[in-house]
Amino acid sequence: MADSKKTSDTVKDTINERIVDPAKKAGEAMRQTGAKMAEGGSTVSMRLIDQAEQNAREAFAALRAAAGAKDLTEVMKVQGDYLREQGSRSMSQAKEIGELIVKIGQDSIAPLRGKE
């Protein structure tokens, strides 16, 4: 009977070691990954809102400058400056969001790789 108990305990230990414990670790890694992805999504959303707000401020500043222009030449200069700056700003903002998404992706899979 003692041998049967010992064998049973050995089987339980083996099952825990090879199946249950790895499954628990994988479940925890998946939970952490989901949490990091949700946090990252929120971060991206907030940054996009910040960028939209900045772009709106710049657009209104250009409108005010154009409205206060003395002649058509000055209006055209304001418009050209605004379009040039907005193009540069858009590229910079897109790059920032892209880099942020890459970082979030890397951070999100870290728990699955065991690299928290």
C-alpha positions in Angstrom: 0.0 0.0 0.0 2.9 2.4 0.7 4.3 1.8 -2.8 0.9 2.6 -4.2 0.7 5.9 -2.3 4.3 6.7 -3.3 3.5 6.0 -7.0 0.3 8.1 -6.7 2.2 11.0 -5.2 4.8 10.7 -7.9 2.2 10.8 -10.7 0.5 13.8 -9.1 3.8 15.6 -8.7 4.7 14.8 -12.4 1.3 16.0 -13.6 1.6 19.2 -11.5 5.1 19.8 -12.7 4.6 19.1 -16.4 1.0 20.2 -17.0 -0.7 22.2 -14.2 2.2 24.5 -13.3 3.1 25.4 -17.0 -0.6 26.0 -17.7 -0.9 28.3 -14.7 2.2 30.2 -15.9 0.9 30.5 -19.4 -2.5 31.7 -18.1 -0.8 34.4 -16.0 1.4 35.4 -18.9 -1.7 35.8 -21.1 -3.4 37.9 -18.4 -0.4 40.1 -18.2 -0.2 40.4 -22.0 -3.9 41.4 -22.1 -3.4 44.0 -19.4 -0.4 45.5 -21.2 -2.3 45.6 -24.5 -5.2 47.4 -22.9 -2.9 49.9 -21.2 -1.1 50.4 -24.5 -4.3 51.0 -26.4 -5.3 53.6 -23.9 -1.9 55.3 -24.2 -2.2 55.4 -28.0 -5.7 56.8 -27.8 -4.7 59.6 -25.4 -1.7 60.5 -27.6 -3.9 60.6 -30.7 -6.3 63.0 -28.8 -3.3 65.1 -27.8 -2.1 65.3 -31.4 -5.6 66.2 -32.7 -5.8 68.9 -30.1 -2.4 70.3 -31.1 -3.4 70.2 -34.8 -6.7 72.1 -34.1 -4.8 74.8 -32.1 -2.4 75.2 -35.0 -5.2 75.4 -37.5 -7.1 78.1 -35.5 -3.8 80.0 -35.1 -3.4 80.0 -38.9 -7.0 81.0 -39.4 -6.5 83.9 -37.0 -3.3 85.0 -38.8 -5.1 84.8 -42.2 -8.0 86.8 -40.9 -5.7 89.5 -39.7 -3.7 89.6 -42.9 -3.3 92.9 -44.7 -3.5 91.5 -48.2 -3.9 88.3 -50.3 -0.1 87.8 -50.4 0.1 87.6 -46.6 -2.9 85.2 -46.6 -1.1 83.0 -49.1 2.1 83.1 -47.0 0.1 82.1 -43.8 -1.6 79.3 -45.7 1.7 78.0 -47.2 3.5 78.2 -43.8 0.6 76.4 -42.1 0.5 73.6 -44.8 4.3 73.1 -44.6 4.3 73.0 -40.8 1.3 70.7 -40.7 2.9 68.3 -43.2 6.0 68.1 -41.1 3.9 67.8 -37.9 1.8 65.0 -39.4 4.9 63.0 -40.4 6.4 63.5 -36.9 3.1 62.5 -35.3 2.7 59.4 -37.4 6.3 58.3 -36.6 5.6 58.8 -32.9 2.5 56.7 -33.0 4.2 54.0 -35.0 7.1 53.8 -32.5 4.6 53.8 -29.6 2.7 50.9 -31.2 5.9 48.9 -31.7 6.9 49.4 -28.1 3.5 48.4 -26.9 3.7 45.3 -29.0 7.1 44.4 -27.6 6.0 45.1 -24.0 2.8 43.1 -24.5 4.6 39.9 -25.7 7.3 40.1 -23.1 5.3 38.1 -20.5 4.8 35.3 -23.1 8.5 35.2 -23.6 9.2 35.1 -19.9 10.9 38.6 -20.1 8.7 40.7 -17.9 
